[in-house]
Amino acid sequence: MSARILILSGIQLSTNPRVVKEADTLAGAGHDVEVVGALLEPFLGERDRVLHRGKGWKYTELIDAEATHPGARLGWLAARARRRAWRGLNARFGVENPNQLGYVAREMLRYALRNPADLTIVHNPQGVWAGAELIRHGRKVAVDMEDWYSEDVLAADASRYPVKSLKRWEKYALRGSDFSTTTSSRLSEALTLAYACSAPTVVYNSFSLDERKSLDGEKRDRRDLSLPSICWFSQVIGPSRGLETLMDALPDVDSLFEIHLRGRSTAEYRESLLARAPDAWRTRIYFHASIPHADLLPRIAEHDLGLAMEIPCNRSRELTITNKLPTYLLAGIPVLASETEGQKEAAGLAEGAIVIFPAERPRELAAALSSMLSDRVRLGVLAGRAALAAERVFCWEKSAPVILGEVARTLGKASRSQARAASVRTSPK
């Protein structure tokens, strides 16, 4: 059954790969798919265009930070000013509003109401609010909880963010949605318990096995091939990501190796991170710029070990499984991961390719690094297990049928809000 499906993202394609994979899958199944987002970082504009180019789905940007036309430019400046003003009101008076979630929450809702779809799938906090409102209008809605958004707010931002309201919007959206998805069984269980909703279906943050075709066997990052090499990546290299624990572990490791960190970073943070490392290590720590996702897998594959050092600083970080673990496994390298409930879940499914260490414990991290990197034979065995875990569990080929099944089931029945309305009309007086 072909249908019109609207996917509300509210952020950029290049920072939201889960949306791109979902759109590809649904369009490939014959659905008429449109993704609604925004261009917020001009330097990422070309990456967004490359991701959408030649695809079988439509992409609509509600805001364009690259725009030079006066009207479009004014729209971007007004959105920034609106968000800043509402966040200031929250910090000063505790006034909560969906405009505090991002730049296009209300614009997404208006667009969805003007452009009706057979199913609307919402992502990210702005999407959750828009989804709740669409449910009130009787629309069929699916909710993707890539993180537990209301539980993923840093303490420094909590006074400007509508945390209490977001919890209510999450509860309403999850209880009223026609289906929901999330990134781990542990997060699904927690959301079900917290909101008394149907259990969200688990869709891991994985990628297609076809991406292995990009592996080029080259060593572009590494400098000294006689040394083992470890890698870590994220959109941003910054605090609260476990990198300080890595630097603090270095005095206690048994042998030297290369450290490669990839993502956007400031000179100040790079200097502060290097200052924590012993002198002998500083020339073996390399910073690499962020690159498009299509170029990432070959650069990860040239290393011996991937790091996933999530800090369980809130419930979301404790329970979710980020895209690091499946990406490392797809690249065919084993993983050293901090002990969170989400990462322990992944380790239990990963054929032994994920080794867990206690989060924020430098000495335990040092012992794990020394043990793994000193045994090249073991690393080779674990690399094989990593590739096997990707094939058996952590690949998009396993996730796509799950999404397609949920969509097919939903399109074949009335929305939950429509069913409730019909029940009220037909119930005895």
N, C-alpha and C positions, 0 to 999 in steps of 0.2 A: 504494500500500500504506500504510494508516494504521497508526501505531505510537505507543506511549507513549514519549515523549522527556523525559528529565530533564536540566535545565541547571543545573549547579552554579556559582554565582557567588561567594558568600561575602561580597559587599559590597552596597552599596545600588544600587537600580535607577537612581537619578538620577545616580550617578557611574559607571555602567556601560552607556552607550547601546548598545554592541555587543551585549550580551545581550538588550536590549529588541528590537532590530531582528531578531535571530535568532529570538526567540520569536514575534514577529509573523509572520515569514515561514513558520515551520514550522507554526504553528497555522492560518495561512491556507491551507496546503496540506492541511489535514484531519487533522493529527497531534494527539494528546492530549499537550499540552505543560505541564510544570510547571517553574518557575524557583525555585531555592532560594537565598536571600540572607540579609541581616541588616540591621537598622536600627541604624547605629552613630552617626549624627549626628542628634539629635532635631530640629534646625531644618530638616532635609531630609525629614522624615517625610511631610509633606503632598505634596511633589513626588513621592515614591515612590508615594503613593496615587493621585495624578492619572495617573501613567504606567501604572498597572495597571488603573485603573478602566475597565470596559467592554470589556476585552480578552478574547480567546478562549482565554486560557491562565491557569493557576493560579499564584499567587505565595505562597510559604511563607517566612516569616521565622523563622530559628532563634534569633535574639536580637533583642530589642527594647529599645533604650536609652531609649525613651519610656515604657516600662512602669511602671505604678504598683502593680500587683498585687505583693505581697511575694515570691511565688515567682519570677515573671518578673524582678523587679528584682534579686533575689539571683543569678539566673542570669547577668545582665549583669555584675554586680559580680565574680562569681566568674571569668567569662571574662577580664575585664580583669586581675584579680590573677594568674591563671594565665599569661597572656601575659607580664606584667611579670616574674614569677618565672623563667620559662624563659629569657627574654632576659637576665636577670641571670646565670643559670647559664652561658649561652653566653659572655657577656663575661668572666666570672671564670675559668671552667674549660674553655671550648671545647666544652661539651656542646650538641649540635645536636638539635633536636626540631621536629616539624611545628607545635607550638603557637606557635613563634616566628614563623610566617608570618602569623598573624592571629588572629581570635577564634573561628572556627567550623570549623577543618579537620577535627577528629575528629567533630564533630557532623554535618558534611556526609557523611562516610563512613558513619556509622551510619544516617543517614536514607536514603542511597542503597541500603544493604544491606537495610534494612527495607522499602523501597518499590521493588522491582525495575522496571527499565525496559528496553525493547527497545534503547535507545541512551542513553548518558549523555554529555553534552557538558560538558567542564570548562573553566573560565576562571580566570585569575588564579593566583598561586602556591599558595594553599591548594587550589584545584581540581586543580592538577597532581599534588600529593601524593595527594589522594583518588583521582584517576584512576589513578595507578600502583597503588594498593591494589586498586581495582576490577578492573583488568586481572589482578592475581594471583588474583582470585576468578572469573575467566573471563567477565567482563562485556564487552559491546561498548562501547568508549569512543572518543570523539573529543576532541582537544585543541586549544584555541585559544591561540596564543602572540601575544597583542597586543603584548607586549614580550618581550625575552629576559630573563626574570625574574631569573635568577641573575647576569646581567651588568648589571643595572639598579639595583644597590645603591649608595647614596652611601657615601663613605668613612667618614663619621661614624656610619653605621649598621652597617657591616660586622662589627664585633666582636660584635653582638647578633643577627645574622641568620644562618640556617643555610645559608650560601652553598655550601659543599662538598656538603652533603646535597641541596640543591635541584638542583645539577647532576646528581646521580645520579637523582633523581626525574624530572627533565626527560628524561634519556636513556631511562629505562625507559618512561616514559609515551609519548614520541614513537615509540620503536621498537615498542612494543606496541599502539599505538592503531590503530583501524581507518581513521581518516583524521585529518589535522591541518590547521590553517589558521594563517596569520599575515598581517602587514600590508604586507609588501613583498617583492619578488623577492630583494632583497639579503639580507634577514633569512632568507628561506627557504633561500637558498644556504648561508648561514653555519651555520644549524642543521643542515642536511643533512651538511655537512662535519664539524661538531663531534661529532655524535652518530651518524653512519653510519645515519641513519634515512631513510625515504621523504621526499621533498621536500614540506614543507607547502604546501598550496594557498594562493595569494594572494587575500585578501579585503580590499580597501582599507577604511579607516575612513571610509566615505562615508555619505551620507544620501539619502533619497528625493527625487526631483525634485518630488514633490507638496508638499514643504515650501515651495517657491517661492510657493505660494498664500498664505502668511502675509505676504509682502512688502507693506508698507503705504505705502511711499513717503514716510514721515514722517521728520523730522529731530529726534529726541528727545535724542540725545547731543550733537550738534554745537552750538557756540555762535556762531561767526563763519563764516557760509557763504561769505564771500569768500576764506577760506583753505582750502587743501587739508586733508584729514584722513586720518590713519592710525589703525589699530586693532590691538589684540592682545587675546587672551582666553585664560583657562585657569581651572581650578577655583581655583587659588591664585595670587595675585600675590606672588612671593617671589624669593629668590636662586637662582642657577644656572639661570635661564631666559632669559638674554640681555638682560634689561632694563638691566643696568648698561652693556652695550656701547652700547645706544641712547642712554642719557644721555651717555656719553662721546663719542658721535659728534656731538652737537648743536652744539658750537662750530665745527665745520667745514662745516655745511650752508649752502647759499647763501641760503635764504629761510625764512620762518616757516611753520609749519603746526600744526595741532592734533594732539595725541597722546591717544588714548583707550585706557585699560587697564581690562579687566573681569575680576573675580574677587574672591575673599575675600582680605583683606590686613589686616595690623596697622598701627596708626598709626606705630609705630616704623619699620617697613620703608618705608612711604610717605615718611616724613620723610628717611630715609637715601637714598632714590632721588632725591627732589627736591634734596637737598643736592649731588648730583653734577651737576645740570643748571645751565647758566648762568642768571643772574637773569632775563634776558629771556624765558626759556622757561617758567619755573615757573608762570605764570598760564595757560599753554596746554596743560598736562598735566592730564588729568582721569581720576579713578578712579571706576569704576562697580562696583556690587555685582554679585555673581553672580546670574543669573536662570535660570529653567527653560529647558531646551533649546528648547521650543516657541516661546519668545519671542526666541531669540537671533538667528536669521537676519535678521529685519528690521533689527535694530540694527547688524549687521555691514554690511548692504547700503547703509547711508547714508554710509559712508566711501569714500574713494578708493583705499585700499591696505591690505592686511592683512600683518601681520608674523608670520613663523614663524622665530624666532631660536634654534632648538635648539642647545645646546652639546654637541658630541660628547665628553662627559666619560667615556663608557664605550661598550662595543660596542653595547648596546641603543639608546642615544640616537643613535649613528652610523648604525644600520641601519634603524630603524623609520620608518614614516610615521604621524605622529599625526593626530588628527581635524581639526587646524587647516587644513591645506591643502585637503582636500575641502570643508570648511565655507566657507572664503573663496570657492572657485571656485563653489560652489552659490549663494552670495549674489551672484555676478556681479562680484567685484572681483579685480584682479590681486594677486599675492603677491610679497613680497620675502622670500626664505628663505635661511637660513644654509647653508653648504656642508657637508652631511652626505651620506653615500652614499644614504640613504633619500630625502632631499629632492631630490637630483640625479636619482634615478630618476623621481620624480614630475614634475620639470621636463621631463624628456625625453618625457613623455606629455601635457603640458598645453598644447600649441598655442602655446607662447611666453608663456603667462600667468603663469608662475613665473620670477622673475629671481633668480639665485643670487649671493650675496656671501660672501666668506671669513668663517667664524665667528670671533667675538671680535676683529674687526679694525675698530675704530671709524672710522678714516679711509675705509676702503673702503665701509663702511655709509653714511657721510655722502655719499660721492660717488654711490652708487646712489640714495639718497633725493633728492639734489639733481637728478639726471638725470631720474628718473621723475616727481617732483612738479612740475617746471618745465614739463612738456609735457602739457597737458590733452588734446590730440588723441591723443597716444600712449596716455594712460591710458584714453581711451575705446575705442581699438582693443583694448587688452589686456583691458578689461572684457568685450568681446564674446568674446574668445578664452577667457576664464575660464568663461563660461557654456557655451561649446561643449565645453570640456574636461570639465566636469561631466556634460554629456549623453552624451558619447562614452565616458568612462572612469570618472570619479569620482562615481558615483551608485549608490544601493542597487539600482536596477533592473538594474544589471550584476552585482552581487554575489549577489543572492538566488538566481538560477538556479544559480550555482556551488554554493552551500550545499545547495540542494535536490537537485542531482545527486549530490553526495557522500553525502548521507543515503540517497537511494534506492539507490545502489550498495551501501552498507554494510548496509542492512536486508535486502538480497537474498542475503547470504552469511553464513557463520559468522564469529564473531569470530576475530581472529588467535590468541588464546589457545586457543580451542576447536579451531581448525584444527591448531595445534601438538600439542594433546593427542591429537587423532584420528590424526595422523601417527605419534606414538609408539606408539599402540595397534596400528596396522596395519603398522608397520615390521617387517621380518624379524628374528627373534631372532639 
